[in-house]
Amino acid sequence: MVDIKQIRENPQLFKDGARAKKFDVNIDDLLAIDSTLLNVKKKLQDLTTEKNRLGKEIPRLAETEKQKALKILGELKTLEAELNDKIKELQPQFDALMLEVPQPPSPEVPFGEDDTQNVELRRWGAIRQFDFEYKDHIQLGTALNLIDVERGVKLAGTRNYFLKGDGALLHRAVLQFALDFMIQKGYTPMVVPLLMRDEAMRGTGYYPGAEEQTYRMERDELNLVGTAEVPLTAYHSGELLTEEMLPAKFVAMSSCFRREAGAAGKDTYGLYRIHQFDKVEQVIIGENDEAKSIAYHQEILANSEAVMQALNLPYRVVNVCTGDLGRGQVQKFDVETWMPSRKGFGETHSASRFYEFQARRMNLRYKTAGRQNLFCHTLNNTVIASPRVLIPILELYQNADGSVTIPQALRPYMNNREKIEAQ
């Protein structure tokens, strides 16, 4: 959530930001309701002051004057009820509109309509040139008995799968490697709940907007998370932290669930776009300092790049354009990894900076050394997500004989084996 004071001071900034991000929100309507609400609350405050004055004065009045004062007091109470009713009518409208207002993008964010207009910043690693006819990850996974999509679909519907044998071990290895890497970086490991109340989804900015992408447990009023970002970021929601507690750096390995609503016919083949996967997620809750947030943003991006470099997977980093940003993100960098079967780079990581947006929604604050209460800044990024990352691992590490070489960094997690071979 943004600061209404900033909207009042510069409404055009928020109109332009909403337009650039392609969010339909009426800033003029919001400001009109805000103005009326402020006026009603001011009247209510003045009325309360007058009621208190009369209440103290009445016992000292003569009987005739007392009756007049009591009549006036009764009229004030009637007006008070009317003003409270007006607030009850306007406040939900104001709150709903505030949840819709997107945070304006950073000036460094390129203007664009969608992900095709994201701007490449850099590349790392050499793209492998094959001297044999290579297989895609499903062909390799089937031949090596690592992946079974057919039975996953039979039991759970489209976009589901089984990982088997060495496929399951490779999946576990890449996740554990990433988790261990982040722990060595000083991030606190967390095991998180996967069912979240609506408050946590709203607090992190997923509601309103992502309801159709979320598996919702209406009977229990809970939601299956699409990322550990939600429980990690909301962990201190509603709390007043001390400045010494910041920055709080968390990492969690969890299952993630996404409905992929509206993705019919898109990336239906293989393990790229699926309903259930596992992810190691990093979250920073930091000080209310834009320069520090920018530095933290570079830190979490560097963590993910270091993991990809350790796996020797070629990738590129893109500065995500305005039309591809979420409601709360002030800036986002994606890491896209080379996938031979896609004949291009596929997104594997997203590093996002939010400033106060999530913290305001969650009432997540800290007390400075000067005794000032400020909203925290929040950031998050994928460390690794599997089985999507198995696509480039299997495809880029395959051999002409159909085997797959295990990346050096993962061998300690695979009993020091060098290859996955047909049994």
Residue pairs with C-beta under 8 A, 6 or more apart in sequence:
1 98
1 99
1 101
1 357
1 360
1 361
2 14
2 98
2 101
2 103
2 356
2 357
2 360
3 356
3 360
4 34
4 98
6 13
6 14
7 14
7 27
7 30
7 31
7 34
7 101
8 31
8 34
11 27
11 28
11 31
13 104
14 27
14 101
14 102
14 104
15 27
16 104
17 102
17 103
17 104
17 105
18 24
18 25
18 27
18 101
18 102
20 104
20 105
20 111
20 322
20 323
21 102
21 105
21 322
21 323
21 325
21 327
22 113
22 322
22 323
23 100
23 102
23 327
25 97
25 100
25 101
25 102
26 97
27 101
29 97
30 94
30 97
30 98
30 101
33 90
33 93
33 94
33 97
34 94
36 90
37 87
37 90
37 91
37 94
40 83
40 86
40 87
40 90
41 87
43 83
44 80
44 83
44 84
44 87
47 76
47 79
47 80
47 83
48 80
50 76
51 73
51 76
51 77
51 80
54 69
54 72
54 73
54 76
55 73
57 69
58 66
58 69
58 70
58 73
61 69
99 202
99 207
99 208
99 361
100 208
100 327
102 325
102 327
102 328
103 327
103 328
103 329
103 330
103 354
103 355
103 357
104 330
105 322
105 325
105 329
105 330
105 331
106 330
106 331
106 353
108 319
108 331
109 319
109 320
109 321
109 322
109 325
109 330
109 331
110 117
110 118
110 119
110 319
110 321
110 322
111 117
111 321
111 322
111 323
112 118
112 119
112 321
112 322
112 323
112 324
113 321
113 323
114 321
114 323
114 324
115 320
115 321
115 324
115 347
117 321
117 323
117 324
118 318
118 319
118 320
118 321
118 324
118 334
119 318
119 319
119 321
120 316
120 317
120 318
121 316
121 317
121 318
121 319
121 333
122 316
122 317
123 314
123 315
123 316
123 317
124 305
124 308
124 309
124 314
124 315
124 316
125 308
125 309
125 312
125 313
125 314
125 315
125 338
126 314
127 314
127 338
128 314
128 340
128 396
130 340
131 400
132 400
134 340
134 395
134 398
135 143
135 395
135 398
135 402
136 270
136 340
136 341
136 395
137 147
137 270
137 271
137 341
137 390
137 391
137 394
137 395
138 147
138 149
138 269
138 270
138 271
140 146
140 394
140 395
140 398
140 402
140 404
141 147
141 167
141 390
141 394
142 148
143 402
143 422
144 166
144 167
144 402
144 403
144 404
144 420
144 421
144 422
145 164
145 165
145 166
145 167
145 422
145 423
146 163
146 164
146 165
146 166
146 167
146 170
146 394
146 420
147 161
147 162
147 163
147 164
147 167
147 271
147 387
148 161
148 162
148 164
149 160
149 161
149 162
149 270
151 162
152 160
152 161
152 162
153 160
153 161
156 275
157 275
158 268
159 260
159 268
159 273
159 274
159 275
160 274
160 275
160 276
161 271
161 274
161 387
163 171
163 387
165 423
166 414
166 420
167 390
169 413
169 414
170 390
170 393
170 406
170 410
170 414
170 420
171 278
171 386
171 387
171 390
172 413
173 410
173 413
173 414
174 311
174 384
174 386
174 389
174 390
174 393
174 410
175 253
175 278
175 280
175 384
175 386
176 253
176 413
177 307
177 310
177 384
177 409
177 410
177 413
178 253
178 280
178 307
178 383
178 384
179 189
179 251
179 253
179 280
179 383
181 303
181 306
181 307
181 310
181 383
182 189
182 251
182 280
182 282
182 303
182 383
183 189
183 251
185 303
186 249
187 249
187 250
187 251
187 282
188 248
188 249
188 250
188 251
189 251
189 252
189 253
190 228
190 231
190 232
190 235
190 250
190 251
190 252
191 252
191 254
192 225
192 228
192 231
192 232
192 252
192 254
193 231
194 224
194 225
194 231
194 254
194 255
194 257
195 217
195 220
195 222
195 223
195 224
195 225
196 222
196 223
196 225
196 230
196 231
196 234
197 221
197 222
197 223
198 207
198 221
198 223
199 237
200 230
200 231
200 234
200 237
201 207
201 210
201 214
201 223
201 230
202 208
202 361
203 233
203 234
203 237
203 358
203 361
203 362
204 229
204 230
204 233
204 234
204 358
204 361
204 362
205 326
205 327
205 328
205 354
205 357
205 358
205 361
206 214
206 226
206 230
209 326
209 327
210 226
212 259
212 261
212 262
213 226
213 258
213 259
213 260
213 261
214 223
214 224
214 226
214 257
214 258
214 259
215 223
215 224
215 257
215 258
215 259
216 222
216 223
216 224
217 223
217 224
224 257
225 231
225 254
225 256
225 257
226 256
226 257
226 258
227 254
227 256
227 279
227 281
227 380
228 252
228 253
228 254
228 256
228 279
228 281
228 283
229 281
229 283
229 380
231 252
231 254
232 250
232 252
232 281
232 283
232 380
233 283
233 285
233 358
233 362
233 378
233 380
234 362
235 250
236 248
236 285
236 364
236 376
237 362
237 363
237 364
238 362
238 363
238 364
239 364
239 365
240 365
240 366
240 367
240 373
241 248
241 285
241 364
241 365
241 366
241 367
241 376
242 366
242 367
243 287
243 366
243 367
243 368
243 369
245 366
246 285
246 286
246 287
246 366
246 376
247 284
247 285
247 286
247 287
247 292
247 296
248 284
248 285
248 286
249 282
249 283
249 284
250 282
250 283
250 284
250 285
251 280
251 281
251 282
251 283
251 383
252 280
252 281
252 283
253 278
253 279
253 280
254 278
254 279
254 281
255 276
255 277
255 278
256 276
256 277
256 278
256 279
256 385
257 275
257 276
258 275
259 275
260 273
260 274
260 275
263 273
266 273
267 273
270 341
270 391
271 387
271 388
271 390
271 391
272 339
272 342
272 346
272 388
272 391
274 387
274 388
277 385
277 386
277 387
277 388
278 385
278 386
278 387
279 382
279 383
279 384
279 385
279 386
280 382
280 383
280 384
280 385
281 380
281 381
281 382
281 383
282 300
282 303
282 304
282 380
282 381
282 382
282 383
283 378
283 379
283 380
284 296
284 299
284 300
284 378
284 379
284 380
285 359
285 364
285 376
285 377
285 378
286 292
286 293
286 296
286 376
286 377
286 378
286 379
287 366
287 374
287 376
287 377
288 356
288 366
288 374
288 375
288 376
288 377
289 377
290 355
290 377
292 377
293 353
293 355
293 377
293 379
294 353
296 353
296 377
296 379
297 331
297 333
297 351
297 353
297 379
300 351
300 379
300 380
300 381
301 317
301 333
301 335
301 351
301 381
303 381
303 383
304 335
304 349
304 351
304 381
304 382
304 383
304 384
305 315
305 317
305 335
307 383
307 384
308 315
308 335
308 337
308 348
310 409
311 389
311 393
311 407
311 409
311 410
312 407
312 408
313 337
313 338
313 389
313 392
313 393
313 396
314 337
314 338
314 396
315 335
315 336
315 337
315 338
315 345
315 348
316 335
316 336
316 345
317 333
317 334
317 335
317 336
318 333
318 334
318 336
319 331
319 333
320 329
320 331
320 332
320 333
320 334
320 350
324 332
325 331
325 332
326 332
326 352
327 357
328 352
328 354
328 357
328 358
329 352
329 353
329 354
330 353
330 354
330 355
330 357
331 352
331 353
332 350
332 351
332 352
332 353
333 350
333 351
334 347
334 349
334 350
334 351
335 347
335 348
335 349
335 350
335 351
335 382
336 345
336 346
336 347
336 348
337 345
337 346
337 348
337 389
337 392
338 344
338 345
338 392
338 396
339 345
339 346
339 391
339 392
339 395
340 392
340 395
340 396
341 391
341 395
342 391
346 388
346 391
346 392
348 382
348 384
348 385
348 388
348 389
348 392
349 381
349 382
349 383
349 384
349 385
350 381
350 382
351 379
351 380
351 381
351 382
352 379
352 380
352 381
353 377
353 379
354 377
354 378
354 379
355 377
355 378
356 375
356 376
356 377
357 378
358 364
358 378
359 365
359 375
359 376
359 377
359 378
360 375
364 375
364 376
364 378
365 373
365 374
365 375
365 376
366 373
366 374
366 376
367 373
368 374
393 404
393 407
394 404
397 404
397 405
397 406
397 407
398 404
398 405
399 405
399 419
402 421
402 422
403 419
403 420
403 421
403 422
404 419
404 420
405 418
405 419
406 414
406 417
406 418
406 419
406 420
411 417
411 418
